[in-house]
Amino acid sequence: MRLDKYLKVSRLIKRRTVANEACDAGRVLLNDKPARASAAVKAGDIVEIQFGGKSVKVEVLDVKETVRKEEAESMFRYL
């Protein structure tokens, strides 16, 4: 699955366009490397998102095309 879509489906970022812009600005790291929005995400990957002064680091546990809001947090684990 594309990185920008994963960020939206997992609800780490609210909108796909915002996720796309964050990737283009270099604020999203995939396995400690700057990632493009089209980068493939799979279980076991480490995603780090920099929001202004703070950063969120998560491990991808599951990749699903669609997920309910209550189950979205089961797709990743905070590090």
C-alpha positions in Angstrom: 0.0 0.0 0.0 1.2 3.6 -0.7 2.5 5.5 2.3 0.1 8.4 1.9 -2.9 6.0 1.8 -1.7 4.1 4.8 -1.3 7.3 6.8 -4.9 8.2 6.0 -6.4 4.7 6.5 -4.6 4.3 9.9 -5.7 7.8 10.9 -2.2 9.0 11.7 -2.9 11.9 9.3 -6.5 13.0 8.7 -6.4 13.5 4.9 -4.5 11.9 2.1 -3.6 15.3 0.5 -2.1 16.4 3.9 -0.2 13.1 4.0 1.0 13.7 0.5 2.2 17.2 1.3 4.0 16.0 4.5 5.9 13.4 2.4 6.8 16.0 -0.3 8.2 18.3 2.5 10.4 15.5 3.8 8.6 15.3 7.2 7.8 11.6 6.9 10.5 9.0 7.4 10.1 5.3 6.4 12.7 3.1 8.1 14.8 6.2 9.0 14.9 7.5 5.4 12.9 10.3 3.9 10.0 8.7 2.0 7.9 9.7 -1.0 4.1 9.4 -0.9 4.3 6.5 -3.3 6.7 4.4 -1.2 5.3 0.9 -0.4 4.4 0.2 3.3 4.4 -3.3 4.7 4.1 -4.9 8.2 7.3 -4.3 10.2 8.2 -0.9 8.7 8.9 2.0 11.1 7.2 5.3 10.1 8.2 8.6 11.7 6.2 11.7 11.2 7.4 15.2 12.3 4.7 17.6 13.3 6.3 20.9 14.0 8.4 20.5 17.1 7.3 17.0 18.0 7.6 13.7 16.2 5.5 10.5 16.2 7.2 7.1 15.6 5.1 4.0 14.9 5.7 0.4 13.8 3.4 -0.9 11.1 1.6 -4.0 12.4 -1.1 -4.5 9.7 -1.9 -3.1 6.2 -5.6 -3.0 5.3 -7.4 -1.2 2.5 -10.3 -0.1 4.6 -10.8 -0.2 8.4 -13.3 1.1 10.9 -12.4 4.1 13.1 -12.3 1.9 16.2 -10.0 -0.6 14.6 -7.6 1.9 13.0 -5.3 2.0 16.0 -4.7 -1.8 15.7 -2.8 -1.1 12.4 0.2 0.4 14.2 2.1 0.5 17.6 3.6 3.7 19.1 7.3 3.5 19.8 
